[in-house]
Amino acid sequence: MEAIVIGGGIGGLAAALALHRLGHQVTVHERAASLEPVGAGLAVAPNALRALDRLGVGDQLRAHAGPDHPAAGLRRPSGRWLARVDYDAMAGVFGDRLVAVARSVLVDTLAAALPPGTVRTGSPAELLDHGAADRPAAVRTADGERTADLVVGADGIRSATRAALLPRHPGPRYSGFTTWRTLIPSPPRRPSAVGEIWGSGGLVGVVPLLGRQLYVYAATLAPAGSRTADGDELAELRRHFGTWCEPVPELLAAADPNRVLRHDVWELADPLPAYHHGRVALLGDAAHAMSPFQGQGACQAIEDALVLATTLGADPVTTLPAYTAARLPRTTAIVAGSRRVGALVARTTPAGVLVRDALLAVTGLLPQRLVLRQMAGTYAWEAPVLGQPDRVAERG
């Protein structure tokens, strides 16, 4: 089977790798001139690690994992702990802990596993025809029109492929949050505590990566499109979070203003009716863009890629409905869950923050097994095995 993947992000590369592992001929068309990922770091959760294991690259990613930290969890801006995370307990329950890496590491790992020439950068592709049982799908590229048995729309939250398939869908909606992300290659000293710090209407996260590198991210409520007049986003970060507890002030003092990324958070609040049409499948942000508050955006794209490949039979027109059946309910629930967590972060009144923090503190007093049980719906997902499509639909 010949497949064309539109978009060379994490989901598109994972889909290409899954299809390649099954012997399909795959070409990835990426509009950008290179595979430079948007973002700084990410934490790959146990559910996505299982999928990466099925794709044969899980251990390669684990080799780049950041170190565990003895003091990790959730704090207030004052430094007071609300809840802690036991990564050993997480590994015991789910078989893995969170693996924190630079986003470029995951992109490079997936791309390196593909045959040379699979990924074509600087090569936009546009869906012309979704295809049907009696005709292939068609796309337009810089080299002209191409046909394929399968087209995968992995072209992100502003997906032109999605718009072509579902022109009446309202598209992404602004979440109310803006985010900053940066990598700090060599902080002055190792932080005494890591994890997230939740304040009024915002948060800061600190994640150790391989070596001495740290991934720092932050989010706060802001109007869509608001930016500093002089473009100094590091100064804006310091204005919002510079008085919070350590290690935030020290890390922001060490940050490079040229390496601070800012993006508004948009999501597909209205679920799509299906993730396929004809010979075309949507995945990742093109199908179910979500807010980052559960750390599942990239993880769900990786799941999509594996399930797409394992549900795909000889005729995509008749087998792609199984992909939608397996993925739509799960991803819709996770999008909604991420929105609920965002609503907790968004609390700004003193009473609202007090109630939120009290609930989090009570959760922090529970045994880890009970806390982890709340994560099981996301983290305990069973990854299907490539080459066993008959077992996938029952696992969605």
Sine and cosine of phi, psi and omega as CSV:
sin_phi,cos_phi,sin_psi,cos_psi,sin_omega,cos_omega
0.00,0.00,0.63,-0.78,0.05,-1.00
-0.98,-0.21,0.78,-0.63,-0.04,-1.00
-0.81,-0.59,0.61,-0.79,0.10,-0.99
-0.89,-0.46,0.79,-0.61,0.06,-1.00
-0.96,-0.30,0.83,-0.56,0.04,-1.00
-0.99,-0.14,0.96,-0.29,-0.01,-1.00
0.90,-0.43,0.82,-0.57,-0.05,-1.00
-0.94,-0.34,0.59,0.81,0.13,-0.99
-0.99,0.14,-0.26,-0.97,-0.06,-1.00
-0.88,0.48,-0.72,0.69,-0.01,-1.00
-0.91,0.42,-0.68,0.73,0.01,-1.00
-0.90,0.43,-0.67,0.74,0.02,-1.00
-0.92,0.38,-0.64,0.77,0.03,-1.00
-0.90,0.43,-0.64,0.77,0.04,-1.00
-0.90,0.43,-0.68,0.73,0.03,-1.00
-0.87,0.49,-0.66,0.75,-0.01,-1.00
-0.92,0.39,-0.68,0.73,0.01,-1.00
-0.88,0.48,-0.69,0.72,0.02,-1.00
-0.92,0.39,-0.63,0.78,0.05,-1.00
-0.88,0.47,-0.66,0.75,0.00,-1.00
-0.87,0.49,-0.44,0.90,0.02,-1.00
-1.00,-0.02,0.09,1.00,0.09,-1.00
1.00,-0.02,0.14,0.99,0.01,-1.00
-0.99,0.15,0.44,-0.90,0.07,-1.00
-1.00,0.05,0.86,-0.50,-0.14,-0.99
-0.81,-0.58,0.66,-0.75,0.17,-0.99
-0.79,-0.62,0.75,-0.66,0.04,-1.00
-0.96,-0.26,0.82,-0.58,0.07,-1.00
-0.96,-0.28,0.90,-0.44,0.01,-1.00
-0.90,-0.43,0.80,-0.60,-0.06,-1.00
-0.91,0.42,-0.63,0.77,-0.06,-1.00
-0.92,0.38,0.36,-0.93,-0.04,-1.00
-0.95,0.30,-0.33,0.95,0.02,-1.00
-0.48,-0.88,0.20,-0.98,-0.01,-1.00
-1.00,0.03,0.73,0.68,0.06,-1.00
-0.98,0.17,0.89,-0.46,-0.09,-1.00
-0.95,0.31,0.54,-0.84,0.12,-0.99
-1.00,0.09,0.88,-0.48,-0.05,-1.00
0.82,-0.57,-0.01,-1.00,-0.09,-1.00
-0.86,-0.51,-0.81,0.58,-0.01,-1.00
-0.61,-0.80,0.07,-1.00,0.10,-1.00
-0.29,-0.96,0.37,-0.93,0.08,-1.00
-0.95,-0.32,0.86,-0.51,0.00,-1.00
-1.00,-0.02,0.88,-0.48,-0.10,-1.00
-0.99,0.13,0.25,-0.97,-0.05,-1.00
-0.82,0.57,-0.59,0.81,-0.01,-1.00
-0.89,0.46,-0.67,0.74,0.01,-1.00
-0.96,0.28,-0.53,0.85,0.04,-1.00
-0.89,0.45,-0.60,0.80,0.06,-1.00
-0.89,0.46,-0.66,0.76,0.03,-1.00
-0.90,0.43,-0.66,0.75,0.03,-1.00
-0.91,0.42,-0.55,0.84,0.11,-0.99
-0.88,0.47,-0.68,0.74,0.03,-1.00
-0.88,0.47,-0.52,0.85,0.01,-1.00
-1.00,0.10,-0.10,0.99,0.07,-1.00
1.00,0.06,0.26,0.97,-0.05,-1.00
-0.80,-0.60,0.13,0.99,-0.05,-1.00
-0.87,0.49,-0.73,0.68,-0.03,-1.00
-0.92,0.38,-0.53,0.85,0.07,-1.00
-0.88,0.47,-0.63,0.78,0.02,-1.00
-0.95,0.32,-0.66,0.75,0.01,-1.00
-0.86,0.50,-0.52,0.86,0.00,-1.00
-0.91,0.42,-0.32,0.95,0.01,-1.00
-0.97,-0.23,0.21,0.98,-0.10,-0.99
-0.94,0.35,0.56,-0.83,0.11,-0.99
-0.95,0.31,0.30,-0.95,-0.05,-1.00
-0.96,0.29,0.49,-0.87,0.17,-0.99
-0.93,0.36,0.41,-0.91,0.00,-1.00
-0.83,-0.56,0.70,-0.71,-0.05,-1.00
-0.91,0.40,-0.42,0.91,-0.01,-1.00
-0.85,-0.52,1.00,-0.09,-0.01,-1.00
-0.72,-0.70,0.56,-0.83,0.02,-1.00
0.41,-0.91,-0.58,-0.81,-0.13,-0.99
-0.85,-0.53,0.76,-0.65,-0.02,-1.00
-0.75,-0.66,0.23,-0.97,0.17,-0.99
-1.00,0.04,0.29,-0.96,0.07,-1.00
-0.86,0.52,-0.36,0.93,0.07,-1.00
-0.96,0.26,-0.26,0.97,-0.07,-1.00
0.98,-0.20,-0.16,0.99,-0.01,-1.00
-0.93,0.36,0.73,-0.68,-0.01,-1.00
-0.96,0.27,0.67,-0.74,0.14,-0.99
-0.97,-0.23,-0.64,0.77,0.00,-1.00
-0.34,-0.94,0.49,-0.87,0.02,-1.00
-0.87,-0.49,0.33,-0.94,-0.03,-1.00
-0.91,-0.42,0.77,-0.64,0.07,-1.00
-0.97,-0.25,0.99,-0.17,-0.07,-1.00
-0.94,0.34,-0.48,0.88,0.08,-1.00
-0.91,0.42,-0.66,0.75,0.04,-1.00
-0.91,0.42,-0.63,0.78,0.04,-1.00
-0.87,0.49,-0.71,0.70,0.01,-1.00
-0.90,0.44,-0.59,0.81,0.01,-1.00
-0.91,0.41,-0.58,0.81,-0.03,-1.00
-0.99,0.13,-0.69,0.72,-0.16,-0.99
-0.95,-0.31,-0.04,1.00,0.03,-1.00
1.00,0.07,-0.16,0.99,0.01,-1.00
-0.40,-0.92,0.36,-0.93,0.19,-0.98
-0.97,-0.24,-0.01,-1.00,0.11,-0.99
-0.92,0.39,0.73,-0.68,0.05,-1.00
-0.95,-0.30,0.94,-0.35,-0.04,-1.00
-1.00,-0.07,0.80,-0.60,-0.01,-1.00
-0.63,-0.78,0.33,-0.94,0.23,-0.97
-0.91,0.42,0.64,-0.77,-0.03,-1.00
-0.84,0.55,-0.56,0.83,0.00,-1.00
-0.89,0.46,-0.50,0.86,0.01,-1.00
-0.90,0.43,-0.70,0.72,0.01,-1.00
-0.91,0.41,-0.70,0.72,0.03,-1.00
-0.87,0.49,-0.73,0.68,-0.02,-1.00
-0.90,0.43,-0.62,0.79,0.00,-1.00
-0.89,0.45,-0.71,0.71,0.01,-1.00
-0.92,0.39,-0.70,0.71,-0.04,-1.00
-0.90,0.43,-0.62,0.78,-0.04,-1.00
-0.92,0.38,-0.38,0.92,0.00,-1.00
-0.99,0.14,-0.13,0.99,0.00,-1.00
-1.00,-0.03,0.47,-0.88,0.05,-1.00
-0.88,0.47,0.52,-0.85,0.06,-1.00
-0.82,0.57,0.65,-0.76,0.03,-1.00
1.00,0.04,-0.09,1.00,0.00,-1.00
-0.91,0.40,-0.67,0.74,-0.07,-1.00
-0.99,-0.11,0.82,-0.58,0.05,-1.00
-0.93,-0.38,0.96,-0.29,0.02,-1.00
-1.00,0.06,0.31,-0.95,-0.09,-1.00
0.88,0.48,0.51,0.86,-0.13,-0.99
-0.71,-0.71,0.99,0.17,0.03,-1.00
-0.91,0.41,0.49,-0.87,0.04,-1.00
-0.69,-0.73,0.62,-0.79,-0.06,-1.00
-0.79,-0.61,0.76,-0.65,0.03,-1.00
-0.94,0.35,0.80,-0.61,0.05,-1.00
-0.97,-0.25,-0.60,0.80,-0.09,-1.00
-0.52,-0.85,0.80,-0.60,-0.01,-1.00
-0.97,0.25,-0.14,0.99,0.06,-1.00
0.98,0.22,0.10,-1.00,-0.01,-1.00
-0.34,-0.94,-0.09,-1.00,-0.03,-1.00
-0.87,0.49,-0.52,0.85,-0.08,-1.00
-0.98,-0.20,0.12,0.99,0.02,-1.00
-0.40,-0.91,0.50,-0.86,0.02,-1.00
-0.97,0.25,0.23,-0.97,0.18,-0.98
-0.97,0.23,0.37,-0.93,-0.02,-1.00
-0.69,-0.72,0.62,-0.79,0.07,-1.00
-0.74,-0.68,0.41,-0.91,0.09,-1.00
-0.96,-0.28,0.78,-0.62,0.07,-1.00
-0.85,-0.53,0.04,-1.00,0.03,-1.00
-0.89,0.46,-0.40,0.92,-0.01,-1.00
-1.00,-0.04,0.05,1.00,0.00,-1.00
0.90,-0.44,-0.16,-0.99,-0.03,-1.00
-0.98,0.17,0.66,-0.75,0.05,-1.00
-0.78,-0.63,0.52,-0.86,0.08,-1.00
-0.92,-0.39,0.38,-0.93,-0.02,-1.00
-0.42,-0.91,0.42,-0.91,0.09,-1.00
-0.95,0.32,-0.48,0.88,-0.04,-1.00
-0.59,-0.81,0.68,-0.73,0.16,-0.99
-0.86,-0.51,0.74,-0.67,0.04,-1.00
-0.94,-0.34,0.89,-0.46,0.05,-1.00
-1.00,0.02,0.98,-0.18,0.01,-1.00
-0.86,-0.51,0.65,0.76,-0.16,-0.99
-0.98,-0.18,0.49,0.87,0.26,-0.96
0.99,0.14,-0.09,-1.00,-0.14,-0.99
-0.90,0.44,-0.51,0.86,0.04,-1.00
-0.99,-0.10,0.57,0.82,-0.14,-0.99
-0.79,0.62,0.88,-0.47,0.13,-0.99
-0.95,0.31,-0.48,0.88,0.04,-1.00
-0.91,0.42,-0.71,0.71,0.05,-1.00
-0.87,0.48,-0.69,0.72,-0.01,-1.00
-0.88,0.47,-0.57,0.82,0.02,-1.00
-0.94,0.34,-0.61,0.79,-0.01,-1.00
-0.98,0.21,-0.60,0.80,-0.13,-0.99
-0.76,-0.65,0.94,0.35,-0.10,-0.99
-0.90,0.43,-0.33,0.95,-0.02,-1.00
-1.00,-0.04,-0.09,1.00,0.02,-1.00
-0.94,0.35,0.66,-0.75,-0.06,-1.00
-0.93,0.37,-0.26,0.96,0.04,-1.00
0.99,0.16,-0.21,-0.98,-0.09,-1.00
-0.94,0.34,0.48,-0.88,0.02,-1.00
-0.84,-0.55,0.63,-0.78,0.00,-1.00
-0.94,0.35,0.71,-0.70,-0.06,-1.00
-0.99,0.12,-0.27,0.96,-0.10,-1.00
0.99,-0.16,-0.16,0.99,-0.05,-1.00
-0.94,-0.35,0.56,-0.83,0.24,-0.97
-0.89,-0.45,0.47,-0.88,-0.08,-1.00
-0.76,-0.65,0.44,-0.90,0.15,-0.99
-0.82,-0.57,0.55,-0.84,0.06,-1.00
-0.60,-0.80,0.61,-0.79,0.06,-1.00
-0.40,-0.92,0.40,-0.92,0.14,-0.99
-0.95,-0.31,0.71,-0.70,0.06,-1.00
-0.92,-0.39,0.97,-0.25,-0.15,-0.99
-0.90,0.44,-0.61,0.79,-0.11,-0.99
-0.57,-0.82,0.99,0.15,0.00,-1.00
-0.91,0.43,0.38,-0.92,-0.03,-1.00
-0.84,0.55,-0.60,0.80,0.04,-1.00
-0.41,-0.91,0.28,-0.96,0.01,-1.00
-0.94,0.34,0.74,-0.68,-0.01,-1.00
-0.88,0.47,0.56,-0.83,0.04,-1.00
-0.97,0.25,-0.36,0.93,0.02,-1.00
-0.50,-0.86,0.55,-0.84,0.02,-1.00
-0.74,-0.67,0.01,-1.00,-0.06,-1.00
0.91,-0.41,-0.56,-0.83,-0.02,-1.00
-0.90,-0.43,0.50,-0.86,0.09,-1.00
-0.85,-0.52,0.86,-0.52,-0.05,-1.00
-0.96,-0.29,0.80,-0.60,0.08,-1.00
-0.86,-0.51,-0.42,-0.91,0.01,-1.00
-0.99,0.16,0.95,-0.30,0.06,-1.00
0.95,0.31,0.34,0.94,0.00,-1.00
-0.16,-0.99,0.14,-0.99,0.01,-1.00
-0.49,-0.87,0.32,-0.95,0.16,-0.99
-0.76,-0.65,0.66,-0.75,0.07,-1.00
-0.85,-0.52,0.60,-0.80,0.02,-1.00
-0.78,-0.63,0.86,-0.52,-0.09,-1.00
-0.77,-0.63,0.85,-0.52,0.06,-1.00
-0.95,0.31,0.71,-0.71,0.09,-1.00
-0.93,-0.36,-0.04,-1.00,-0.04,-1.00
-0.86,0.52,0.60,-0.80,-0.06,-1.00
0.97,0.26,-0.61,-0.79,0.02,-1.00
-0.99,-0.15,0.07,1.00,-0.11,-0.99
-0.94,0.35,0.59,-0.81,0.06,-1.00
-0.83,-0.56,0.63,-0.78,0.13,-0.99
-0.98,-0.21,0.83,-0.55,0.00,-1.00
-0.86,-0.51,0.75,-0.66,0.05,-1.00
-0.70,-0.72,0.37,-0.93,-0.01,-1.00
-0.48,-0.88,0.41,-0.91,0.05,-1.00
-0.57,-0.82,0.56,-0.83,0.09,-1.00
-0.46,-0.89,0.33,-0.94,0.06,-1.00
-0.95,0.30,0.70,-0.71,0.00,-1.00
-0.28,-0.96,0.46,-0.89,0.09,-1.00
-0.90,0.44,0.54,-0.84,0.02,-1.00
-0.86,0.51,0.72,-0.70,0.07,-1.00
0.99,0.13,-0.03,1.00,-0.01,-1.00
-0.95,0.32,0.73,-0.68,-0.01,-1.00
-0.61,-0.80,0.32,-0.95,0.05,-1.00
-0.95,0.32,0.53,-0.85,-0.04,-1.00
-0.90,0.45,-0.58,0.81,-0.05,-1.00
-0.99,-0.12,0.02,1.00,0.02,-1.00
0.97,0.23,0.15,0.99,-0.03,-1.00
-1.00,0.04,1.00,0.05,-0.05,-1.00
-0.96,0.28,-0.44,0.90,0.06,-1.00
-0.91,0.42,-0.65,0.76,0.06,-1.00
-0.88,0.47,-0.60,0.80,0.04,-1.00
-0.92,0.39,-0.64,0.77,0.08,-1.00
-0.86,0.51,-0.73,0.69,0.00,-1.00
-0.90,0.44,-0.58,0.82,0.01,-1.00
-0.91,0.42,-0.65,0.76,-0.02,-1.00
-0.98,0.22,-0.63,0.78,-0.23,-0.97
-0.81,-0.58,0.04,1.00,-0.12,-0.99
-0.91,0.42,-0.31,0.95,0.01,-1.00
-0.98,-0.18,0.07,1.00,0.01,-1.00
-0.96,0.29,0.13,-0.99,-0.11,-0.99
-0.91,0.41,0.28,-0.96,0.10,-1.00
-0.89,0.46,0.55,-0.84,0.16,0.99
-1.00,-0.08,0.26,0.97,-0.16,-0.99
-0.86,0.50,-0.79,0.61,-0.03,-1.00
-0.87,0.50,-0.65,0.76,-0.03,-1.00
-0.92,0.40,-0.65,0.76,-0.01,-1.00
-0.94,0.35,-0.64,0.77,0.04,-1.00
-0.92,0.39,-0.50,0.86,0.07,-1.00
-0.93,0.36,-0.48,0.88,-0.03,-1.00
-1.00,-0.03,-0.14,0.99,-0.08,-1.00
-0.95,0.31,0.49,-0.87,0.05,-1.00
-1.00,-0.04,0.87,-0.49,-0.04,-1.00
-0.86,0.50,-0.40,0.92,0.00,-1.00
-0.98,0.17,-0.12,0.99,-0.03,-1.00
-0.92,-0.40,0.22,0.97,0.03,-1.00
-1.00,-0.05,0.85,-0.52,0.02,-1.00
-0.98,-0.22,0.64,-0.77,0.08,-1.00
-0.79,-0.61,0.74,-0.68,0.03,-1.00
-0.61,-0.79,0.66,-0.75,0.17,-0.98
-0.97,0.25,0.48,-0.88,-0.05,-1.00
-0.99,-0.17,0.91,-0.41,0.08,-1.00
-0.92,-0.38,0.45,-0.89,-0.01,-1.00
-0.58,-0.81,0.37,-0.93,0.11,-0.99
-1.00,-0.01,1.00,0.09,-0.06,-1.00
-0.92,0.38,-0.50,0.86,0.05,-1.00
-0.99,-0.10,0.92,-0.40,-0.03,-1.00
-0.87,0.50,0.55,-0.84,0.10,-1.00
-0.94,0.33,0.46,-0.89,0.06,-1.00
-0.94,0.35,-0.43,0.90,0.02,-1.00
-0.31,-0.95,0.35,-0.94,0.04,-1.00
-0.98,-0.22,0.30,0.96,0.00,-1.00
-0.50,-0.87,0.34,-0.94,0.17,-0.98
-0.33,-0.94,0.82,-0.57,-0.05,-1.00
0.88,0.48,-0.86,-0.52,-0.01,-1.00
-0.97,-0.23,0.30,0.95,-0.07,-1.00
-0.91,-0.41,0.70,-0.71,0.10,-1.00
-0.85,-0.53,0.62,-0.78,0.10,-1.00
-0.97,-0.25,0.56,-0.83,0.09,-1.00
-0.53,-0.85,0.21,-0.98,0.03,-1.00
0.89,0.46,-0.58,-0.82,-0.05,-1.00
-0.87,0.49,-0.45,0.89,0.05,-1.00
-0.89,0.45,-0.46,0.89,-0.05,-1.00
-0.98,-0.19,-0.60,0.80,-0.16,-0.99
-0.42,-0.91,0.81,0.58,0.01,-1.00
-0.82,0.58,0.72,-0.69,-0.08,-1.00
-0.74,-0.67,0.33,-0.94,0.10,-0.99
-0.94,0.34,0.33,-0.94,-0.16,-0.99
-1.00,0.05,0.15,0.99,-0.24,-0.97
-0.97,0.24,-0.15,0.99,0.16,-0.99
-0.93,-0.37,0.03,1.00,0.03,-1.00
0.89,0.46,0.57,0.82,-0.12,-0.99
-0.90,-0.43,0.04,1.00,-0.05,-1.00
-0.85,0.53,-0.85,0.52,0.02,-1.00
-0.92,0.39,-0.59,0.81,-0.02,-1.00
-0.88,0.47,-0.67,0.74,0.01,-1.00
-0.94,0.33,-0.52,0.85,0.08,-1.00
-0.90,0.43,-0.63,0.78,0.03,-1.00
-0.92,0.39,-0.68,0.73,0.09,-1.00
-0.85,0.53,-0.73,0.68,0.03,-1.00
-0.78,0.63,-0.74,0.67,-0.09,-1.00
-0.86,0.51,-0.71,0.70,-0.02,-1.00
-0.92,0.39,-0.71,0.70,-0.03,-1.00
-0.91,0.41,-0.62,0.78,0.05,-1.00
-0.84,0.55,-0.74,0.67,-0.04,-1.00
-0.92,0.40,-0.63,0.78,-0.08,-1.00
-0.98,0.19,-0.36,0.93,0.07,-1.00
-1.00,0.01,-0.26,0.97,-0.10,-1.00
-0.96,0.30,0.84,-0.55,0.09,-1.00
-0.97,-0.23,-0.27,-0.96,-0.03,-1.00
-0.91,0.41,-0.45,0.89,-0.01,-1.00
-0.87,-0.49,0.98,-0.21,-0.02,-1.00
-0.84,0.54,-0.55,0.83,-0.05,-1.00
-0.87,0.50,-0.60,0.80,-0.03,-1.00
-1.00,-0.05,-0.32,0.95,-0.06,-1.00
-0.97,-0.23,-0.35,0.94,0.01,-1.00
-0.89,0.46,-0.49,0.87,0.09,-1.00
-0.83,0.56,-0.51,0.86,0.04,-1.00
-0.92,0.39,-0.52,0.85,0.07,-1.00
-0.90,0.43,-0.75,0.66,0.06,-1.00
-0.86,0.51,-0.70,0.72,-0.03,-1.00
-0.88,0.48,-0.58,0.81,-0.02,-1.00
-0.98,0.20,-0.52,0.85,-0.17,-0.98
-0.97,-0.24,-0.57,0.82,-0.13,-0.99
-0.87,0.49,-0.75,0.66,-0.01,-1.00
-0.90,0.44,-0.67,0.74,-0.05,-1.00
-0.91,0.41,-0.76,0.65,-0.06,-1.00
-0.93,0.36,-0.56,0.83,0.06,-1.00
-0.88,0.48,-0.66,0.75,0.03,-1.00
-0.91,0.42,-0.62,0.78,-0.02,-1.00
-0.96,0.29,-0.61,0.80,0.11,-0.99
-0.85,0.53,-0.72,0.70,0.00,-1.00
-0.91,0.41,-0.63,0.78,0.03,-1.00
-0.90,0.44,-0.65,0.76,0.05,-1.00
-0.89,0.45,-0.61,0.79,0.03,-1.00
-0.91,0.41,-0.60,0.80,0.02,-1.00
-0.91,0.41,-0.65,0.76,0.05,-1.00
-0.90,0.44,-0.67,0.75,0.05,-1.00
-0.86,0.51,-0.59,0.81,0.03,-1.00
-0.90,0.43,-0.54,0.84,0.09,-1.00
-0.93,0.36,-0.69,0.72,0.04,-1.00
-0.88,0.48,-0.56,0.83,-0.12,-0.99
-0.96,0.27,-0.09,1.00,-0.02,-1.00
-0.91,0.40,0.74,-0.67,-0.07,-1.00
-0.82,-0.57,-0.36,0.93,0.01,-1.00
-0.96,0.26,0.54,-0.84,0.02,-1.00
-0.81,0.58,-0.66,0.75,-0.01,-1.00
-0.92,0.40,-0.67,0.74,0.00,-1.00
-0.90,0.44,-0.67,0.74,0.03,-1.00
-0.91,0.41,-0.65,0.76,-0.01,-1.00
-0.88,0.47,-0.71,0.70,0.01,-1.00
-0.91,0.42,-0.70,0.71,0.02,-1.00
-0.85,0.53,-0.75,0.66,-0.06,-1.00
-0.92,0.39,-0.55,0.83,0.05,-1.00
-0.91,0.42,-0.66,0.75,0.04,-1.00
-0.90,0.44,-0.67,0.74,0.02,-1.00
-0.91,0.43,-0.62,0.78,0.01,-1.00
-0.91,0.41,-0.63,0.78,0.06,-1.00
-0.90,0.45,-0.68,0.73,0.06,-1.00
-0.86,0.51,-0.62,0.79,0.00,-1.00
-0.91,0.40,-0.33,0.94,0.02,-1.00
-1.00,0.06,-0.21,0.98,-0.03,-1.00
-0.95,0.30,0.45,-0.89,0.12,-0.99
-0.85,0.53,0.56,-0.83,-0.05,-1.00
-0.85,0.53,-0.55,0.84,-0.03,-1.00
-0.90,0.44,-0.55,0.83,0.04,-1.00
-0.96,0.27,-0.62,0.79,0.05,-1.00
-0.89,0.45,-0.71,0.70,-0.03,-1.00
-0.92,0.39,-0.49,0.87,0.02,-1.00
-0.87,0.49,-0.53,0.85,0.03,-1.00
-0.93,0.38,-0.37,0.93,0.00,-1.00
-1.00,-0.02,-0.14,0.99,-0.16,-0.99
-0.88,0.47,-0.58,0.82,-0.01,-1.00
-0.85,0.52,-0.51,0.86,0.03,-1.00
-1.00,-0.08,-0.78,0.63,-0.17,-0.99
-0.98,0.18,-0.41,0.91,-0.09,-1.00
-1.00,0.02,0.16,0.99,0.02,-1.00
-0.80,0.61,0.72,-0.70,-0.01,-1.00
-1.00,-0.07,0.89,-0.46,-0.05,-1.00
-0.97,0.26,0.79,-0.61,0.05,-1.00
-0.92,0.40,0.38,-0.93,-0.03,-1.00
-1.00,-0.09,0.75,-0.66,0.06,-1.00
-0.85,0.53,0.75,-0.66,0.00,-1.00
0.99,-0.10,0.03,1.00,0.04,-1.00
-0.80,-0.60,0.89,0.46,-0.08,-1.00
-0.90,0.44,-0.40,0.92,-0.06,-1.00
-0.94,0.33,-0.19,0.98,-0.06,-1.00
-0.96,-0.27,0.02,1.00,-0.16,-0.99
-0.98,0.17,-0.72,0.70,-0.15,-0.99
-0.85,0.53,-0.54,0.84,-0.04,-1.00
-0.97,0.23,-0.07,1.00,-0.04,-1.00
-0.97,-0.23,-0.13,0.99,-0.14,-0.99
-0.76,0.65,0.00,0.00,0.00,0.00
